């Protein structure tokens, strides 16, 4: 769990987070089914050839109206990639547009483009006039073709070259072998539908399919793959439709620190129970249709009781839901994961844990500071500075915490930092031990304070007065010495010497 301010248990019930509205779209991405349908293309020049080829590849019956078609158009008509391309050696008429699925024109000027667009719209046909967006109802974007897997890219005509560059990037990311897996999905879908699977079982089948495709994209799918997936689906159909719980580490805030396994869990969840420390950008990785409920604990503000969180998690799983319990940082470090795992096991609910990048790891990486420098640290220790009563825990081993050969990370230190430092000095720690306080680690609002340990409490207070906010983490130890010496220049953090 990422560090937080000190916590209290002022009651607060779980609250559902409404999914944010879709951001405005310049264009609505849609995919037309054109097999066997007539599409009109007016013009026989090179700009019209690519459109006609694309339409034929999609299965359309392409009618090209052109008095003098270019050689490339004639060659396309002789060897179309899909549906027939028929050249009619004349200009188009209003009657030619009747019943067409789409209409495309390579117009010589705005006047011709306006006339064609008006005629198409009068016939109720969506229209595109090449390179004249004012007369277009739809646009052709850049395409990545792994058909039946097809990716379309649009910049709303603002930067076609940029769209082409993005297409090249996606082309490199999508193995050509995905084409065979996408075709297999199309071929197997009817058989999967005929099995009469529940929603959860169907989703499990396709998740298993996707895992195989992603794991071996260049290998063609085989009957063995199909048989194994079908057998698993049959087993799932016979079993009770039970839910599950996955404890997922959200990392300290930067969404790019999510693991691939965490993303997959979020995208398959039906309900996400998340903490206050989980950033909105991380939550956006969950399916839009998933129910998202805030069940977090916030320092000195109303907080959900742990027993209530456990009960809700178990109840939802018993209803057959796939529940993700999303926690800041790593769920197994000061995240009360043990209590939640025990509650699931006691109720017979399958539970899994997906680790996350912890706040200390994120902070150290951002600061390029090693926590275990071999010349300075033999041990790395994590400790909480906050007990159930909000005070410094009475059972802390201050001799261990003052060990000069250790790097220590302190969670939830804000209210007890002064007392902690005094107890460490009394235990014999060097007051000049390098120390850091990190607010909102890895987030855009991250703030770092560097100071000798004895001065850290005062410097943290000044930082808070200056606007530092969010979860706070304290790190100290001689392994930080090389990093803190250059932090001011390298990262612009506040440093006291």
Backbone torsions as a table, in degrees:
resi	resn	phi	psi	omega
1	UNK	NA	137.3	177.1
2	UNK	-68.1	154.8	-176.3
3	UNK	-68.4	150.5	178.1
4	UNK	-133.2	169.8	169.7
5	UNK	-66.4	164.5	-178.6
6	UNK	-56.7	144.5	-172.4
7	UNK	-107.0	149.0	167.4
8	UNK	-127.0	173.8	-176.0
9	UNK	-114.8	41.3	173.2
10	UNK	-61.6	125.1	-172.7
11	UNK	-61.4	140.6	171.7
12	UNK	-151.1	134.8	-179.7
13	UNK	-84.6	158.3	174.8
14	UNK	-57.5	141.3	-179.5
15	UNK	-126.6	133.8	178.6
16	UNK	-79.6	136.1	176.6
17	UNK	-97.1	118.4	178.1
18	UNK	-70.2	134.1	178.7
19	UNK	-63.6	133.3	179.8
20	UNK	-62.5	150.3	178.7
21	UNK	-65.4	151.9	177.5
22	UNK	-61.0	135.0	174.7
23	UNK	-64.8	152.6	-179.0
24	UNK	-55.2	141.2	178.9
25	UNK	-110.0	130.4	175.0
26	UNK	-68.1	-35.0	178.4
27	UNK	-140.5	147.1	174.1
28	UNK	-89.3	116.4	179.0
29	UNK	-75.6	118.4	178.0
30	UNK	-132.2	159.9	-179.5
31	UNK	-126.0	110.1	-177.3
32	UNK	-76.6	137.1	169.9
33	UNK	-89.8	111.2	-171.8
34	UNK	-114.8	-0.6	-176.7
35	UNK	-56.4	123.2	177.7
36	UNK	78.9	-0.7	-178.2
37	UNK	-98.7	150.6	-178.5
38	UNK	-85.1	133.5	174.3
39	UNK	-126.2	132.0	-179.3
40	UNK	-94.7	130.8	173.0
41	UNK	-121.5	119.5	179.0
42	UNK	-100.8	116.5	-178.8
43	UNK	117.8	142.5	-176.8
44	UNK	-120.6	17.1	179.8
45	UNK	-82.8	178.8	-176.9
46	UNK	-59.0	-40.7	178.4
47	UNK	-59.0	-30.7	-179.5
48	UNK	-79.3	-23.4	-177.2
49	UNK	-62.5	-47.0	-177.9
50	UNK	-62.7	-39.6	179.7
51	UNK	-65.5	-42.7	180.0
52	UNK	-64.8	-39.9	178.7
53	UNK	-64.5	-43.2	179.3
54	UNK	-61.2	-42.8	-179.4
55	UNK	-67.2	-39.9	177.0
56	UNK	-64.2	-41.3	178.9
57	UNK	-61.1	-28.3	178.3
58	UNK	-85.1	4.4	174.7
59	UNK	93.6	4.3	-177.7
60	UNK	-73.7	156.1	169.3
61	UNK	-93.4	104.2	-169.2
62	UNK	-94.2	120.4	176.8
63	UNK	-104.9	112.2	-177.0
64	UNK	-101.6	118.8	178.3
65	UNK	-100.9	110.9	-175.9
66	UNK	-156.2	125.1	177.3
67	UNK	-66.8	-36.8	-175.2
68	UNK	-138.8	74.7	-177.4
69	UNK	-65.6	146.8	178.6
70	UNK	-73.8	168.7	-177.1
71	UNK	-62.4	-36.4	-179.4
72	UNK	-64.7	-36.2	179.0
73	UNK	-68.4	-40.1	178.0
74	UNK	-63.4	-41.9	178.8
75	UNK	-64.4	-37.9	178.0
76	UNK	-63.5	-40.7	178.9
77	UNK	-64.1	-33.0	179.2
78	UNK	-72.5	-34.4	-178.2
79	UNK	-136.1	74.4	180.0
80	UNK	-74.0	148.5	-178.9
81	UNK	-75.1	-17.3	-178.2
82	UNK	-150.7	-105.4	178.9
83	UNK	-66.0	159.2	-176.8
84	UNK	-66.7	144.6	174.6
85	UNK	-113.4	112.5	-176.8
86	UNK	-110.0	124.9	179.1
87	UNK	-96.2	122.9	175.4
88	UNK	-107.6	112.9	-171.2
89	UNK	-77.5	64.7	177.9
90	UNK	-162.5	172.0	175.3
91	UNK	-77.7	162.8	-179.1
92	UNK	-80.4	158.5	174.1
93	UNK	-129.8	167.1	178.2
94	UNK	-57.9	-39.1	-177.3
95	UNK	-63.8	-28.8	-178.8
96	UNK	-65.3	-21.9	-176.5
97	UNK	-84.9	-14.1	-177.2
98	UNK	-62.2	126.4	176.7
99	UNK	80.1	1.7	179.3
100	UNK	-73.3	148.0	177.2
101	UNK	-80.2	-38.1	179.0
102	UNK	-144.3	160.0	176.5
103	UNK	-136.8	130.4	-177.7
104	UNK	-130.0	137.7	178.9
105	UNK	-132.0	140.6	168.6
106	UNK	-102.8	87.9	-172.0
107	UNK	-84.6	146.2	-179.5
108	UNK	-75.1	-28.8	-178.9
109	UNK	-155.8	177.5	-178.2
110	UNK	-63.4	-35.4	-178.3
111	UNK	-63.3	-44.8	178.5
112	UNK	-67.1	-39.6	178.2
113	UNK	-62.2	-42.5	179.4
114	UNK	-64.3	-40.5	-179.6
115	UNK	-64.6	-43.5	-179.8
116	UNK	-65.9	-43.8	-179.5
117	UNK	-62.0	-42.3	180.0
118	UNK	-63.7	-40.3	-179.7
119	UNK	-66.6	-42.1	179.9
120	UNK	-64.2	-43.8	-179.2
121	UNK	-66.6	-35.1	176.7
122	UNK	-63.6	-30.5	178.2
123	UNK	-87.3	-0.4	-179.9
124	UNK	74.3	29.8	-176.3
125	UNK	-113.0	127.0	174.6
126	UNK	-58.9	139.0	-170.6
127	UNK	-127.5	147.2	171.8
128	UNK	-134.7	126.9	174.3
129	UNK	-110.5	118.2	-170.3
130	UNK	-56.2	126.9	175.9
131	UNK	61.7	20.1	176.2
132	UNK	-132.6	76.5	-172.5
133	UNK	-59.2	-23.0	-179.9
134	UNK	-64.2	-21.7	-177.4
135	UNK	-107.9	14.9	-174.1
136	UNK	-106.0	133.0	169.5
137	UNK	-88.3	-21.9	178.9
138	UNK	-147.6	165.9	-178.5
139	UNK	-129.2	152.1	171.7
140	UNK	-93.3	121.1	178.3
141	UNK	-97.5	-179.0	172.7
142	UNK	-71.0	147.9	-172.9
143	UNK	-128.4	136.6	167.8
144	UNK	-107.9	117.2	-170.8
145	UNK	-105.1	105.3	168.6
146	UNK	-125.3	41.3	-170.0
147	UNK	-49.4	134.8	10.9
148	UNK	-78.8	3.2	170.8
149	UNK	-87.1	116.3	-177.2
150	UNK	-129.3	131.8	177.7
151	UNK	-115.3	125.5	177.2
152	UNK	-109.1	142.6	-177.7
153	UNK	-129.7	129.9	179.6
154	UNK	-131.8	140.7	170.4
155	UNK	-114.0	18.4	-178.8
156	UNK	58.2	32.7	178.2
157	UNK	77.1	-1.4	-174.9
158	UNK	-73.9	-36.8	-174.7
159	UNK	-152.2	76.4	-179.2
160	UNK	-56.6	-36.3	-179.9
161	UNK	-65.1	-37.5	176.2
162	UNK	-62.9	-42.7	177.1
163	UNK	-60.0	-40.2	178.2
164	UNK	-65.1	-37.3	178.3
165	UNK	-65.4	-39.7	177.4
166	UNK	-66.0	-40.4	177.4
167	UNK	-58.3	-43.7	179.6
168	UNK	-60.6	-38.1	179.0
169	UNK	-64.7	-44.9	-179.6
170	UNK	-68.1	-37.7	177.2
171	UNK	-55.0	-41.6	-179.1
172	UNK	-69.3	-27.6	-177.5
173	UNK	-84.8	-22.9	-176.2
174	UNK	-104.3	105.2	179.4
175	UNK	-57.4	146.2	178.8
176	UNK	-59.8	-29.6	-179.4
177	UNK	-62.2	-18.7	177.1
178	UNK	-59.4	-25.9	178.1
179	UNK	-57.9	-43.5	-178.6
180	UNK	-68.9	-37.8	178.6
181	UNK	-68.8	-39.6	177.7
182	UNK	-63.7	-38.0	177.3
183	UNK	-66.4	-39.4	177.4
184	UNK	-61.9	-40.5	177.8
185	UNK	-59.2	-41.8	178.8
186	UNK	-65.3	-41.1	-178.2
187	UNK	-70.2	-33.4	-174.8
188	UNK	-89.6	-13.4	-171.4
189	UNK	-58.6	-41.4	-177.6
190	UNK	-62.4	-41.1	-179.7
191	UNK	-66.6	-37.7	178.2
192	UNK	-66.1	-42.5	179.1
193	UNK	-62.5	-36.3	-178.1
194	UNK	-69.7	-14.3	-179.2
195	UNK	-75.3	-14.2	179.1
196	UNK	66.5	38.7	-177.8
197	UNK	-75.5	154.5	172.5
198	UNK	-71.1	169.4	178.6
199	UNK	-56.5	-46.4	-177.7
200	UNK	-64.3	-40.1	-178.6
201	UNK	-69.1	-39.3	176.9
202	UNK	-62.8	-44.1	-179.8
203	UNK	-64.2	-38.4	178.6
204	UNK	-63.2	-39.0	177.9
205	UNK	-59.3	-49.9	-175.4
206	UNK	-73.7	-26.3	172.9
207	UNK	-67.6	-40.8	176.3
208	UNK	-64.8	-38.9	176.7
209	UNK	-61.2	-47.7	-178.8
210	UNK	-62.8	-39.0	179.6
211	UNK	-62.2	-40.3	178.5
212	UNK	-67.3	-42.3	-179.6
213	UNK	-63.8	-43.5	-179.4
214	UNK	-70.5	-30.8	-178.8
215	UNK	-75.9	-28.1	-178.5
216	UNK	-143.7	65.1	-173.2
217	UNK	-65.3	-27.9	-177.4
218	UNK	-86.6	-10.2	177.9
219	UNK	-90.2	129.5	178.7
220	UNK	-67.8	144.1	177.2
221	UNK	-64.9	146.0	-175.4
222	UNK	-120.7	171.9	175.1
223	UNK	-64.0	-27.6	176.7
224	UNK	-65.9	-40.0	175.8
225	UNK	-61.4	-47.6	-179.1
226	UNK	-60.6	-45.0	-178.9
227	UNK	-63.4	-42.9	-179.4
228	UNK	-64.6	-42.0	180.0
229	UNK	-68.0	-40.1	178.4
230	UNK	-65.9	-39.6	179.5
231	UNK	-64.4	-42.4	177.6
232	UNK	-63.1	-38.3	178.6
233	UNK	-66.2	-38.8	178.4
234	UNK	-64.8	-39.2	176.6
235	UNK	-64.1	-42.5	178.8
236	UNK	-63.8	-35.4	179.6
237	UNK	-66.4	-35.9	-178.8
238	UNK	-77.7	-23.6	-177.2
239	UNK	-84.1	155.1	174.7
240	UNK	-59.1	145.1	-178.0
241	UNK	-81.9	80.2	-176.3
242	UNK	-96.5	156.5	177.9
243	UNK	-89.9	-172.4	-178.5
244	UNK	-154.9	165.6	177.7
245	UNK	-128.7	134.1	173.9
246	UNK	-123.8	121.4	173.8
247	UNK	-86.3	118.7	-172.8
248	UNK	-118.8	130.7	174.8
249	UNK	-82.1	121.3	-177.7
250	UNK	-87.7	-3.7	-175.0
251	UNK	76.6	178.6	-174.5
252	UNK	-79.2	-5.9	177.2
253	UNK	149.0	-41.4	179.7
254	UNK	-67.2	118.2	-175.9
255	UNK	-64.0	-22.2	180.0
256	UNK	-72.6	-9.0	177.8
257	UNK	-89.9	-1.2	174.6
258	UNK	-64.0	143.3	174.8
259	UNK	-81.1	159.7	177.5
260	UNK	-60.9	-37.0	-179.8
261	UNK	-67.0	-35.6	176.7
262	UNK	-64.9	-42.0	179.0
263	UNK	-62.6	-43.6	179.2
264	UNK	-62.3	-40.2	178.8
265	UNK	-63.8	-42.8	179.8
266	UNK	-64.6	-36.9	-177.1
267	UNK	-77.7	-11.0	176.4
268	UNK	-107.1	-1.7	-176.4
269	UNK	-76.1	145.0	171.5
270	UNK	-96.6	-29.7	176.9
271	UNK	-134.7	134.3	176.3
272	UNK	-118.3	117.1	175.4
273	UNK	-100.2	113.1	-170.3
274	UNK	-124.6	156.3	-179.7
275	UNK	-88.6	163.9	175.2
276	UNK	-59.6	-29.7	-175.0
277	UNK	-78.0	-6.1	179.9
278	UNK	-81.2	125.3	-177.4
279	UNK	-74.0	153.8	179.5
280	UNK	-60.9	-34.1	-179.4
281	UNK	-65.6	-34.9	176.5
282	UNK	-69.6	-43.4	-178.4
283	UNK	-62.4	-26.1	179.7
284	UNK	-65.1	-16.0	178.5
285	UNK	-75.4	-15.3	177.6
286	UNK	-72.0	155.8	176.1
287	UNK	-57.5	141.3	-178.8
288	UNK	-59.9	-35.1	-176.1
289	UNK	-83.2	-5.6	178.7
290	UNK	-69.4	143.7	174.6
291	UNK	-79.1	130.7	-177.4
292	UNK	-117.7	122.2	-174.3
293	UNK	-125.5	126.1	177.5
294	UNK	-80.3	120.1	-179.2
295	UNK	-129.5	26.8	-170.0
296	UNK	-80.6	173.1	177.2
297	UNK	-118.5	126.7	-177.1
298	UNK	-124.3	134.3	-176.6
299	UNK	-58.2	126.8	173.7
300	UNK	60.1	23.6	173.2
301	UNK	-136.7	168.5	-178.9
302	UNK	-55.1	136.3	-177.3
303	UNK	-134.6	149.8	175.4
304	UNK	-73.3	142.4	175.6
305	UNK	-74.4	142.3	-178.8
306	UNK	-61.1	-39.1	179.1
307	UNK	-61.4	-36.6	178.7
308	UNK	-67.9	-38.8	177.8
309	UNK	-63.6	-45.4	179.1
310	UNK	-59.1	-45.4	-177.1
311	UNK	-64.7	-42.2	179.7
312	UNK	-64.8	-43.0	-179.8
313	UNK	-60.3	-46.0	-179.9
314	UNK	-67.4	-42.3	-179.5
315	UNK	-60.1	-46.2	-179.4
316	UNK	-63.4	-41.8	178.8
317	UNK	-64.2	-38.9	178.6
318	UNK	-65.7	-24.6	176.2
319	UNK	-78.3	0.4	179.1
320	UNK	92.4	10.9	-177.0
321	UNK	-84.5	151.4	169.9
322	UNK	-91.4	111.4	-173.5
323	UNK	-107.2	130.6	170.4
324	UNK	-109.2	122.6	174.7
325	UNK	-96.8	102.3	-171.5
326	UNK	-95.5	120.1	-174.5
327	UNK	-122.8	142.7	175.6
328	UNK	-62.1	146.4	179.2
329	UNK	67.2	-134.3	177.1
330	UNK	-107.5	129.7	-174.6
331	UNK	-64.6	-19.5	-175.2
332	UNK	-92.9	2.0	178.8
333	UNK	-117.2	106.2	-178.7
334	UNK	50.4	37.1	-179.1
335	UNK	-112.4	9.6	-178.0
336	UNK	55.3	26.6	179.2
337	UNK	-62.8	-35.9	-178.6
338	UNK	-58.0	-42.0	179.4
339	UNK	-65.9	-39.0	-177.9
340	UNK	-73.6	-37.6	176.0
341	UNK	-63.6	-42.9	179.3
342	UNK	-62.1	-40.2	179.7
343	UNK	-63.7	-41.1	179.0
344	UNK	-66.1	-45.6	-178.8
345	UNK	-64.2	-38.4	179.1
346	UNK	-63.7	-29.6	-179.6
347	UNK	-93.2	1.6	-180.0
348	UNK	73.8	25.6	-178.8
349	UNK	-95.3	127.3	175.9
350	UNK	-61.0	133.3	-177.7
351	UNK	-133.7	139.9	-179.0
352	UNK	-133.9	154.8	179.2
353	UNK	-123.0	129.7	173.3
354	UNK	-111.5	111.0	-176.3
355	UNK	-67.0	159.9	178.0
356	UNK	-130.6	167.3	173.8
357	UNK	-68.1	124.1	-179.5
358	UNK	-76.0	160.3	179.0
359	UNK	-59.3	-43.0	176.8
360	UNK	-60.4	-39.1	177.9
361	UNK	-63.8	-44.8	-179.9
362	UNK	-63.0	-44.1	-179.4
363	UNK	-64.4	-45.5	-179.0
364	UNK	-63.2	-38.8	-179.9
365	UNK	-66.9	-43.0	179.9
366	UNK	-63.1	-33.9	-178.5
367	UNK	-91.6	-2.3	-177.6
368	UNK	51.4	46.3	-178.1
369	UNK	-122.5	122.5	179.8
370	UNK	-75.5	138.2	177.2
371	UNK	-89.7	-11.5	-174.8
372	UNK	-133.7	47.7	177.7
373	UNK	-57.4	128.3	-170.9
374	UNK	-67.5	-17.7	177.5
375	UNK	-85.4	-11.0	-171.6
376	UNK	-129.3	-25.5	-171.6
377	UNK	-132.8	130.5	174.5
378	UNK	-105.8	-8.6	-172.0
379	UNK	-150.5	145.9	173.4
380	UNK	-121.7	123.8	-176.8
381	UNK	-128.7	140.0	177.4
382	UNK	-109.5	139.2	-179.1
383	UNK	-147.8	148.4	173.5
384	UNK	-97.5	140.7	177.9
385	UNK	-101.2	22.1	-171.8
386	UNK	-140.9	117.9	176.9
387	UNK	-94.6	179.7	-179.1
388	UNK	-58.8	-31.6	-178.6
389	UNK	-87.4	6.3	178.7
390	UNK	84.0	-0.7	-178.5
391	UNK	-102.5	173.4	177.1
392	UNK	-63.3	129.1	179.8
393	UNK	-55.3	136.9	-175.9
394	UNK	-79.1	-16.3	-175.0
395	UNK	-101.9	18.2	176.9
396	UNK	-68.2	141.7	177.6
397	UNK	-91.6	94.0	-174.8
398	UNK	-71.4	-22.7	174.1
399	UNK	-65.6	-42.7	177.6
400	UNK	-67.8	-38.6	-178.7
401	UNK	-70.8	-19.9	178.2
402	UNK	-95.8	5.5	-178.3
403	UNK	-61.6	119.4	-178.2
404	UNK	-69.7	-13.9	-179.7
405	UNK	-96.7	14.1	-179.1
406	UNK	-120.2	151.8	165.9
407	UNK	-104.8	128.9	-175.3
408	UNK	-115.9	136.0	175.6
409	UNK	-115.0	126.8	-176.5
410	UNK	-113.2	119.1	177.0
411	UNK	-89.9	147.2	174.0
412	UNK	52.6	56.5	-171.7
413	UNK	-98.3	-5.7	-164.0
414	UNK	-55.5	-51.7	-174.5
415	UNK	-77.8	-21.2	-174.2
416	UNK	-113.7	9.4	-174.0
417	UNK	-61.8	-43.4	-179.1
418	UNK	-59.6	-47.7	179.0
419	UNK	-64.2	-40.5	179.7
420	UNK	-59.1	-46.4	-179.1
421	UNK	-62.3	-43.5	-179.4
422	UNK	-63.3	-40.1	179.3
423	UNK	-67.9	-35.4	177.7
424	UNK	-66.7	-41.9	178.2
425	UNK	-63.4	-41.1	178.4
426	UNK	-64.1	-28.1	179.4
427	UNK	-83.4	-1.0	173.7
428	UNK	103.7	8.9	179.7
429	UNK	-70.1	148.8	175.6
430	UNK	-67.2	119.9	-178.4
431	UNK	-60.8	-19.4	-179.4
432	UNK	-93.9	12.6	176.7
433	UNK	-56.2	130.4	179.3
434	UNK	-60.1	137.6	-178.3
435	UNK	-142.8	153.2	177.8
436	UNK	-133.9	144.1	166.5
437	UNK	-119.8	126.1	-176.7
438	UNK	-117.6	121.0	175.4
439	UNK	-99.4	135.4	174.9
440	UNK	50.8	54.1	-176.2
441	UNK	-54.4	135.4	176.1
442	UNK	71.6	-1.1	179.9
443	UNK	-93.7	164.0	-179.9
444	UNK	-57.9	-31.7	-178.4
445	UNK	-88.9	13.2	-178.7
446	UNK	-52.1	138.7	177.1
447	UNK	-136.4	133.9	-177.7
448	UNK	-122.7	135.3	175.8
449	UNK	-117.2	125.4	177.4
450	UNK	-114.9	130.8	-178.5
451	UNK	-163.7	157.8	167.6
452	UNK	-58.5	148.6	-173.5
453	UNK	-52.9	-42.2	-176.4
454	UNK	-63.8	-27.4	-178.4
455	UNK	-94.7	-4.7	-169.9
456	UNK	-63.9	-41.5	-177.3
457	UNK	-58.3	-45.5	-179.8
458	UNK	-65.2	-41.1	-178.5
459	UNK	-69.0	-35.7	176.5
460	UNK	-64.5	-42.6	178.1
461	UNK	-59.4	-41.7	178.4
462	UNK	-65.0	-39.8	-179.7
463	UNK	-64.5	-40.5	178.6
464	UNK	-64.1	-42.4	177.0
465	UNK	-61.0	-31.1	-178.9
466	UNK	-85.5	-0.3	174.9
467	UNK	114.2	-0.9	177.0
468	UNK	-62.1	133.8	-175.8
469	UNK	-149.2	174.2	178.7
470	UNK	93.1	179.4	-179.6
471	UNK	-58.5	138.6	-175.6
472	UNK	-117.2	142.6	-180.0
473	UNK	-133.0	137.5	176.0
474	UNK	-114.9	134.6	176.7
475	UNK	-127.5	137.7	175.7
476	UNK	-147.7	154.2	-179.9
477	UNK	146.0	158.3	-175.9
478	UNK	-71.1	-15.0	174.5
479	UNK	-64.2	-20.4	179.9
480	UNK	-86.0	-3.1	-171.2
481	UNK	-61.6	-44.2	-177.8
482	UNK	-68.3	-36.5	-180.0
483	UNK	-71.3	-44.2	-176.3
484	UNK	-68.4	-23.0	-179.7
485	UNK	-67.2	-26.4	-176.9
486	UNK	-115.7	5.2	-174.4
487	UNK	-63.3	-40.5	-176.0
488	UNK	-59.6	-46.1	-177.6
489	UNK	-74.9	-37.3	-172.6
490	UNK	-79.7	-35.5	-172.7
491	UNK	-123.3	-6.0	179.4
492	UNK	73.2	21.5	-178.9
493	UNK	-79.7	162.7	175.4
494	UNK	-77.4	128.6	-179.5
495	UNK	-129.5	139.3	175.8
496	UNK	-118.6	136.7	-179.4
497	UNK	-127.6	NA	NA
